[in-house]
Amino acid sequence: MAYKYKTRGTCSSEIIVDLDGDTVKSVKIIGGCNGNTKGICSLVEGMNADEVIKRCKGIKCGFKPTSCPDQLSIALSQAKKQQQQ
């Protein structure tokens, strides 16, 4: 099932994640730096969601307090919570 997350504090506006249990099936980041966001999406595909969260949480973009990878970690955390309900 696809979960949508509205990003905060980044150039991207939305992240759509699809989980298969604890595995990241796919990620699509709307907006942001095109090449970087496509790379992130490609790299995390097939990974365990908890591992992605652990690796991406807290990453900053320049002087911003967050980044697209950090927002992805939040999106995945929320998707996992929704999945458990």
C-alpha positions as CSV (number, residue, x, y, z in Angstrom):
1,M,0.0,0.0,0.0
2,A,1.3,3.5,-0.9
3,Y,1.6,6.1,1.9
4,K,1.9,9.8,1.1
5,Y,3.8,12.2,3.3
6,K,3.9,16.0,2.9
7,T,7.5,17.1,3.5
8,R,8.5,20.1,5.7
9,G,11.5,22.3,5.3
10,T,12.8,20.9,2.0
11,C,12.6,21.7,-1.7
12,S,10.6,18.5,-2.2
13,S,6.9,18.7,-1.5
14,E,5.8,15.1,-1.1
15,I,7.2,11.5,-0.6
16,I,5.2,8.5,-1.6
17,V,6.4,5.2,-0.1
18,D,5.2,1.7,-0.7
19,L,6.1,-0.9,1.9
20,D,5.9,-4.7,1.6
21,G,6.0,-5.6,5.3
22,D,9.3,-4.1,6.5
23,T,10.8,-3.9,3.0
24,V,10.8,-0.7,1.0
25,K,9.1,-1.7,-2.2
26,S,9.3,1.8,-3.9
27,V,9.8,5.5,-3.1
28,K,8.9,8.5,-5.1
29,I,10.0,12.0,-4.0
30,I,8.1,14.9,-5.7
31,G,10.3,17.9,-6.2
32,G,13.7,18.5,-4.8
33,C,17.0,17.9,-6.6
34,N,16.0,15.6,-9.4
35,G,19.2,13.5,-9.7
36,N,19.7,13.2,-5.9
37,T,16.1,12.2,-5.2
38,K,16.1,9.6,-8.0
39,G,19.3,8.2,-6.6
40,I,18.0,8.0,-3.0
41,C,14.8,6.3,-4.3
42,S,16.8,3.8,-6.3
43,L,19.3,3.0,-3.4
44,V,16.6,2.3,-0.8
45,E,14.4,0.1,-3.0
46,G,14.5,-3.4,-1.5
47,M,16.1,-2.3,1.8
48,N,14.6,-2.9,5.2
49,A,12.7,0.2,6.3
50,D,14.3,0.4,9.7
51,E,17.8,0.4,8.1
52,V,16.8,3.3,5.8
53,I,15.4,5.2,8.8
54,K,18.6,4.6,10.8
55,R,20.9,5.7,7.9
56,C,18.8,8.8,6.8
57,K,17.5,10.2,10.1
58,G,19.1,13.5,11.0
59,I,20.8,14.3,7.7
60,K,20.8,18.0,7.0
61,C,20.8,19.9,3.7
62,G,23.1,22.9,3.9
63,F,21.9,25.2,6.7
64,K,18.4,23.6,6.8
65,P,17.6,21.5,9.9
66,T,16.3,18.7,7.6
67,S,16.8,17.2,4.1
68,C,15.0,14.9,1.7
69,P,16.7,11.8,3.2
70,D,15.7,13.0,6.7
71,Q,12.1,13.6,5.5
72,L,12.2,10.1,4.0
73,S,13.0,8.6,7.4
74,I,10.0,10.4,8.9
75,A,7.8,9.3,6.0
76,L,8.9,5.6,6.5
77,S,8.3,5.8,10.3
78,Q,4.8,7.1,9.8
79,A,4.1,4.6,7.1
80,K,5.2,1.8,9.4
81,K,2.9,3.1,12.1
82,Q,-0.1,3.3,9.7
83,Q,0.7,-0.2,8.5
84,Q,0.5,-1.6,12.1
85,Q,-3.0,-0.1,12.7
